[in-house]
Amino acid sequence: MARAKVVVRGTRKIGRGVFAKRTIRKGEVIAAFDGEFYDDDFEDWTDDLYNHAIQCAKAFWRDSKSIARLINHSCEPNCGIKDYFKIVAMRRIEKGEQITWDYEMTERNPDWKMKCQCATPSCRKVIGNYSKMPAKVRRKYRGYISAWLLGKPFKLKSKR
C-alpha cells in the first residue's frame, strides 16, 4: 500500500483528511478497510462507526483499523474501490492533493445519507445509496465500484 506516500492532517472545513506526501500512481492501493465486520444485529452502533464503516453485503459492514476511515468523500474523487475493501488511485495523484473517494461506491443502505460538503462543480449535495448515483457517474467510475454492488456476493469467511 502507498501508506508511506500519504499523511493525515487537518482540512479547511471538514476535520481531518488524508493527503499525498508524494506522487501516487494510478492503480496504487492507498488504504483498505481491514477492521471488524458488523451486521444488522450488532447492537452497539455509534455515529462514528455508522459513518465510517463501509457496506460489503446487504447486512454487513466493515470498519478500518487504518487511515481508510479518514479518507473523505468527493463527488469528483481521485480514488475508487477495488474488490470490496481497497481504496485505489483512479488517476495520478500529485503531492499535496487530498485523497478522496465517492462513498456511494460501496453503499446500498437505504437509511444512510449525508450532506455533501465537497463543493466540487459536480457536487450532488446529498450522498447515500448507490442506486441514486447517476448513470453518467457510474460509467465514469467503471472498475472502481465495490464488487458486491456489481453482483459479486461477499461471503464472510469463518474464523475456524
C-alpha positions as CSV (number, residue, x, y, z in Angstrom):
1,M,0.0,0.0,0.0
2,A,1.0,3.6,-0.6
3,R,0.9,4.3,3.2
4,A,4.4,5.9,3.1
5,K,3.1,8.3,0.4
6,V,0.2,9.8,2.5
7,V,-0.2,11.9,5.6
8,V,-3.2,12.7,7.8
9,R,-3.7,16.4,8.5
10,G,-6.5,18.9,9.1
11,T,-8.6,20.2,6.2
12,R,-10.0,23.7,5.9
13,K,-13.6,22.8,6.7
14,I,-14.3,19.1,7.4
15,G,-11.8,18.0,10.1
16,R,-9.0,15.6,9.2
17,G,-8.2,14.2,5.8
18,V,-5.6,12.2,4.0
19,F,-3.1,14.0,1.7
20,A,-0.5,12.8,-0.8
21,K,3.1,13.4,0.5
22,R,4.5,12.2,-2.8
23,T,3.0,11.4,-6.3
24,I,0.8,8.4,-6.3
25,R,0.5,6.4,-9.5
26,K,-2.9,5.3,-11.0
27,G,-3.8,1.9,-9.7
28,E,-1.8,2.1,-6.4
29,V,-3.6,0.9,-3.3
30,I,-3.7,3.7,-0.8
31,A,-5.6,2.1,2.1
32,A,-8.0,-0.7,2.9
33,F,-10.9,-1.4,5.2
34,D,-9.3,-4.1,7.3
35,G,-11.1,-3.9,10.6
36,E,-14.0,-5.7,12.3
37,F,-17.1,-6.8,10.5
38,Y,-20.6,-5.8,11.7
39,D,-24.1,-7.0,10.8
40,D,-27.6,-5.8,11.2
41,D,-27.9,-7.5,14.6
42,F,-25.0,-5.5,16.1
43,E,-26.5,-3.6,19.0
44,D,-23.7,-1.0,19.8
45,W,-23.6,1.1,16.6
46,T,-22.2,4.5,17.3
47,D,-22.5,7.5,15.0
48,D,-18.7,7.2,14.4
49,L,-19.0,3.6,13.3
50,Y,-22.2,4.2,11.3
51,N,-20.5,7.0,9.4
52,H,-17.1,5.3,8.8
53,A,-17.7,1.5,8.2
54,I,-18.4,0.6,4.6
55,Q,-21.1,-1.8,3.4
56,C,-19.9,-5.0,1.8
57,A,-23.1,-7.0,1.6
58,K,-26.8,-6.4,2.2
59,A,-26.5,-6.7,6.0
60,F,-22.7,-6.5,6.5
61,W,-20.3,-3.6,7.1
62,R,-16.6,-3.4,7.7
63,D,-14.6,-0.8,9.6
64,S,-10.9,0.1,9.2
65,K,-8.0,-0.1,11.6
66,S,-6.1,2.4,9.5
67,I,-6.3,5.6,7.5
68,A,-9.1,4.3,5.3
69,R,-11.7,5.7,7.7
70,L,-10.2,9.2,7.4
71,I,-10.3,9.5,3.6
72,N,-13.0,12.0,2.8
73,H,-15.8,11.9,0.2
74,S,-15.8,13.8,-3.0
75,C,-18.2,13.9,-5.9
76,E,-15.0,14.2,-8.1
77,P,-12.8,11.7,-6.4
78,N,-9.3,10.7,-7.3
79,C,-9.7,7.2,-5.8
80,G,-12.2,4.4,-6.0
81,I,-12.9,0.9,-4.6
82,K,-11.4,-2.3,-5.9
83,D,-12.8,-5.7,-4.9
84,Y,-14.6,-4.9,-1.6
85,F,-12.2,-3.0,0.6
86,K,-9.3,-1.4,-1.2
87,I,-9.1,2.3,-1.9
88,V,-7.1,2.7,-5.1
89,A,-6.0,5.7,-7.1
90,M,-8.2,6.2,-10.2
91,R,-5.6,8.6,-11.7
92,R,-2.2,10.0,-10.9
93,I,-2.4,12.0,-7.6
94,E,0.0,14.8,-7.1
95,K,1.9,15.8,-4.0
96,G,-0.4,17.9,-1.7
97,E,-3.7,16.7,-3.1
98,Q,-6.3,15.4,-0.7
99,I,-7.1,11.7,-1.2
100,T,-10.9,11.3,-1.8
101,W,-13.4,8.6,-2.9
102,D,-17.1,8.7,-3.5
103,Y,-18.9,7.0,-0.6
104,E,-21.7,5.8,-2.9
105,M,-19.2,3.4,-4.4
106,T,-20.0,1.0,-1.5
107,E,-23.4,1.9,0.0
108,R,-26.8,0.4,-0.6
109,N,-28.2,1.1,2.9
110,P,-31.5,2.9,2.2
111,D,-31.3,4.6,5.6
112,W,-27.8,6.1,5.4
113,K,-27.2,9.5,3.8
114,M,-25.1,12.6,4.5
115,K,-24.9,16.1,3.3
116,C,-22.1,16.5,0.9
117,Q,-19.5,19.2,1.6
118,C,-17.1,18.6,-1.3
119,A,-18.1,21.8,-3.1
120,T,-16.9,20.5,-6.4
121,P,-18.6,21.7,-9.7
122,S,-20.5,18.4,-9.9
123,C,-21.4,18.1,-6.2
124,R,-24.6,16.0,-5.8
125,K,-25.4,17.8,-2.4
126,V,-26.5,14.5,-0.7
127,I,-24.6,11.3,-0.6
128,G,-26.2,8.0,0.1
129,N,-27.3,4.9,-1.7
130,Y,-25.5,3.6,-4.9
131,S,-28.9,3.3,-6.6
132,K,-29.2,7.1,-6.6
133,M,-25.9,7.5,-8.3
134,P,-26.5,9.0,-11.8
135,A,-25.7,6.6,-14.7
136,K,-23.2,9.1,-16.1
137,V,-21.2,8.9,-12.8
138,R,-21.4,5.1,-12.7
139,R,-19.9,4.9,-16.2
140,K,-17.1,7.3,-15.1
141,Y,-16.4,5.1,-12.1
142,R,-16.4,1.8,-14.1
143,G,-13.8,-0.5,-12.5
144,Y,-13.9,1.4,-9.2
145,I,-17.2,0.3,-7.6
146,S,-17.4,-2.3,-4.8
147,A,-17.7,-5.8,-6.1
148,W,-20.8,-6.5,-4.0
149,L,-22.8,-3.7,-5.7
150,L,-21.9,-5.2,-9.1
151,G,-23.4,-8.6,-8.2
152,K,-20.4,-10.4,-6.7
153,P,-21.7,-11.6,-3.4
154,F,-19.5,-11.1,-0.4
155,K,-19.1,-14.1,1.9
156,L,-17.6,-13.7,5.4
157,K,-15.2,-16.5,5.9
158,S,-15.4,-18.4,9.2
159,K,-12.6,-17.9,11.7
160,R,-12.3,-21.6,12.5
